[in-house]
Amino acid sequence: MYKNKKVKDFLSQISPVDQEILNKYTSQWTEYHAPKRTILTAPGETERYMYFVLEGTQKSYYLNKDKQHIIAFTYPPSFSGIPESFLTQTPSKYYLETITESKFLRLSFEQHQQSMKEHREIESLFRKATELFLIGMVQRHYELMAFSIEDRFIAFAQRSPHLFNLVPHKDLASYLRIDSTNFSKLFNTIKI
């Protein structure tokens, strides 16, 4: 029940939902554990679950010529998964992998869809969550296109300083599109 409280609190911050509806919705989420370095979703697989992270850190990434290109990190409290694959029920184009041992609550696509059909408040909640996700992606795209490597590093350090301790620096360098050597120089010269 404590774990369901975490997801309820998280969802309530996005949009208010009647407690009875929210209790019914969150009671459908089941616990799921994954060891370190587990691929949860691979290219060609359809994302069947929406995850809520209770413990651990995950990354999503493309592989190109055996090099990882990090798209995102997830950690508590946040959603995880391959959103476009989940929402459209089409095959993923990239990976979702645990960086550390991870605990989740997860909900199937079918259960999620049924809840949205039955309760307008749940549908509104996820419309707002999708809007927030889109705003974050547009901001990230802008930073990658318009910022120098130093400005990208500083913006990231201001927004997510905790990730320097949660994620390998090579993964952070990939996420920021900064060469590992330049990342190390920035890390050692810019106060975080």
Backbone torsions as a table, in degrees:
resi	resn	phi	psi	omega
1	MET	NA	-36.9	178.4
2	TYR	-59.5	-40.1	-179.3
3	LYS	-66.1	-39.1	177.3
4	ASN	-65.3	-30.1	177.1
5	LYS	-63.5	-37.7	179.4
6	LYS	-61.8	-46.0	-179.9
7	VAL	-69.6	-35.8	177.3
8	LYS	-63.7	-44.8	178.9
9	ASP	-61.3	-42.4	-179.9
10	PHE	-63.0	-48.0	-179.0
11	LEU	-65.1	-37.5	-179.1
12	SER	-65.5	-26.1	177.1
13	GLN	-72.4	-26.0	179.4
14	ILE	-78.2	-46.9	-178.7
15	SER	-162.6	138.9	179.3
16	PRO	-67.6	139.4	178.1
17	VAL	-136.1	139.3	175.8
18	ASP	-49.6	132.4	-174.0
19	GLN	-59.3	-37.4	179.3
20	GLU	-64.9	-42.6	178.1
21	ILE	-66.4	-44.3	179.9
22	LEU	-63.1	-41.0	177.7
23	ASN	-61.9	-43.7	179.4
24	LYS	-63.0	-44.8	-178.6
25	TYR	-63.3	-49.7	-176.5
26	THR	-72.1	-20.7	177.5
27	SER	-67.9	-16.2	-179.8
28	GLN	-83.5	-15.2	-178.8
29	TRP	-75.4	135.4	-179.3
30	THR	-115.4	152.5	-178.6
31	GLU	-76.5	143.2	179.7
32	TYR	-144.5	135.1	-180.0
33	HIS	-117.1	144.3	176.5
34	ALA	-140.8	131.0	176.7
35	PRO	-66.2	167.0	175.0
36	LYS	-54.6	141.3	176.9
37	ARG	61.1	37.0	175.4
38	THR	-94.9	128.7	174.1
39	ILE	-82.5	113.4	-179.8
40	LEU	-81.6	-37.3	178.5
41	THR	-142.4	136.9	179.3
42	ALA	-120.5	160.9	176.8
43	PRO	-53.9	138.0	-179.1
44	GLY	93.3	-17.7	177.7
45	GLU	-93.2	145.5	177.5
46	THR	-92.7	131.3	179.7
47	GLU	-70.0	113.7	-177.2
48	ARG	-93.9	-14.7	-174.6
49	TYR	-128.9	149.5	164.8
50	MET	-100.2	131.1	-177.8
51	TYR	-107.4	145.6	168.1
52	PHE	-117.6	121.9	-173.7
53	VAL	-80.8	122.3	174.4
54	LEU	-96.5	-40.6	-179.6
55	GLU	-147.6	148.8	174.1
56	GLY	97.8	175.7	-178.1
57	THR	-130.9	141.4	-179.6
58	GLN	-131.5	163.7	175.8
59	LYS	-138.2	148.8	170.5
60	SER	-115.3	143.2	-174.6
61	TYR	-159.8	153.5	169.4
62	TYR	-94.4	153.6	169.2
63	LEU	-110.7	130.4	174.8
64	ASN	-136.7	116.6	-177.1
65	LYS	53.0	46.0	178.5
66	ASP	63.8	13.1	176.8
67	LYS	-107.4	132.6	178.0
68	GLN	-79.4	136.2	173.7
69	HIS	-120.2	102.0	-172.7
70	ILE	-72.0	131.7	178.7
71	ILE	-97.4	-45.7	-173.4
72	ALA	-157.9	160.3	170.6
73	PHE	-119.9	146.0	173.4
74	THR	-128.6	149.5	-176.0
75	TYR	-165.3	166.9	-175.6
76	PRO	-68.1	147.0	-17.3
77	PRO	-90.6	119.1	177.5
78	SER	-158.9	166.2	171.3
79	PHE	-77.8	158.1	172.8
80	SER	-143.8	164.7	-179.3
81	GLY	133.6	-172.1	174.5
82	ILE	-107.2	94.3	-168.3
83	PRO	-57.2	-45.9	-176.2
84	GLU	-69.1	-32.2	176.0
85	SER	-68.4	-42.1	178.9
86	PHE	-64.0	-48.9	-174.8
87	LEU	-66.8	-35.3	-176.8
88	THR	-102.8	-8.3	-176.6
89	GLN	53.1	46.7	174.9
90	THR	-119.4	160.2	-177.9
91	PRO	-60.6	141.4	177.4
92	SER	-69.5	151.0	175.5
93	LYS	-102.1	-4.6	-177.2
94	TYR	-148.3	-179.5	-173.1
95	TYR	-97.4	151.2	164.6
96	LEU	-124.7	122.0	-174.7
97	GLU	-136.4	144.4	175.0
98	THR	-78.4	135.6	172.7
99	ILE	-85.8	-40.8	178.6
100	THR	-123.6	169.4	172.2
101	GLU	-54.0	137.0	-172.1
102	SER	-135.0	145.6	173.6
103	LYS	-121.3	137.3	-177.8
104	PHE	-133.9	163.1	155.2
105	LEU	-107.6	140.7	179.8
106	ARG	-136.7	155.2	-177.0
107	LEU	-135.3	134.8	-179.2
108	SER	-73.2	157.6	177.8
109	PHE	-57.7	-44.4	-177.5
110	GLU	-62.5	-44.2	179.0
111	GLN	-64.4	-41.1	179.3
112	HIS	-62.4	-47.4	179.8
113	GLN	-61.0	-43.0	-180.0
114	GLN	-62.4	-42.0	178.6
115	SER	-63.4	-39.3	179.0
116	MET	-68.2	-35.2	177.5
117	LYS	-67.2	-38.4	-176.5
118	GLU	-79.0	-29.7	-171.7
119	HIS	-133.0	109.7	179.3
120	ARG	-57.2	-33.6	-179.4
121	GLU	-63.4	-36.4	178.1
122	ILE	-69.0	-41.9	177.5
123	GLU	-61.1	-44.7	178.6
124	SER	-63.5	-40.8	177.8
125	LEU	-56.3	-47.3	-177.0
126	PHE	-78.2	-21.8	170.2
127	ARG	-65.6	-44.3	179.2
128	LYS	-65.7	-40.2	177.5
129	ALA	-62.2	-40.0	178.6
130	THR	-66.2	-38.8	176.9
131	GLU	-61.6	-44.3	178.9
132	LEU	-62.7	-40.9	178.1
133	PHE	-61.5	-45.1	-179.9
134	LEU	-62.9	-43.1	178.4
135	ILE	-59.7	-43.2	178.0
136	GLY	-63.6	-40.7	179.5
137	MET	-66.7	-40.2	178.5
138	VAL	-64.3	-42.0	178.0
139	GLN	-62.2	-44.0	178.7
140	ARG	-62.2	-44.0	179.7
141	HIS	-60.7	-44.1	178.0
142	TYR	-58.8	-47.3	-178.9
143	GLU	-61.3	-41.8	179.9
144	LEU	-65.9	-34.8	-177.4
145	MET	-82.1	-37.4	-168.1
146	ALA	-107.4	-22.3	-173.8
147	PHE	-91.6	146.8	170.5
148	SER	-69.8	168.2	179.9
149	ILE	-62.1	-37.1	178.8
150	GLU	-66.0	-42.9	179.2
151	ASP	-65.9	-37.9	176.4
152	ARG	-62.2	-44.6	-179.5
153	PHE	-62.0	-46.0	-178.3
154	ILE	-64.9	-44.8	179.6
155	ALA	-60.6	-42.4	178.8
156	PHE	-65.7	-43.8	-178.8
157	ALA	-62.7	-35.3	178.3
158	GLN	-73.3	-38.3	-176.2
159	ARG	-80.0	-39.5	-171.3
160	SER	-138.1	55.2	-176.8
161	PRO	-61.5	-28.3	-179.5
162	HIS	-62.3	-24.7	-177.9
163	LEU	-70.1	-20.1	177.4
164	PHE	-62.5	-25.4	178.5
165	ASN	-97.4	-14.7	-176.3
166	LEU	-98.3	-25.2	-169.2
167	VAL	-124.0	138.6	175.2
168	PRO	-56.1	139.8	-176.2
169	HIS	-61.9	-30.9	177.3
170	LYS	-63.1	-34.7	177.3
171	ASP	-71.6	-38.3	177.0
172	LEU	-64.1	-40.7	178.0
173	ALA	-60.4	-44.2	178.2
174	SER	-61.8	-45.5	180.0
175	TYR	-58.8	-40.9	-178.1
176	LEU	-85.3	-3.3	-177.3
177	ARG	57.5	48.8	178.6
178	ILE	-124.2	133.3	175.6
179	ASP	-55.8	142.7	-176.5
180	SER	-56.0	-39.4	179.8
181	THR	-65.0	-45.1	178.3
182	ASN	-65.8	-36.9	177.2
183	PHE	-60.1	-46.5	179.6
184	SER	-60.2	-42.1	178.8
185	LYS	-62.4	-45.7	179.7
186	LEU	-63.8	-42.6	-179.1
187	PHE	-61.1	-38.0	-178.1
188	ASN	-82.6	-14.7	-176.9
189	THR	-111.8	-24.3	-178.1
190	ILE	-98.9	127.8	-180.0
191	LYS	-72.0	128.1	-179.3
192	ILE	-101.7	NA	NA
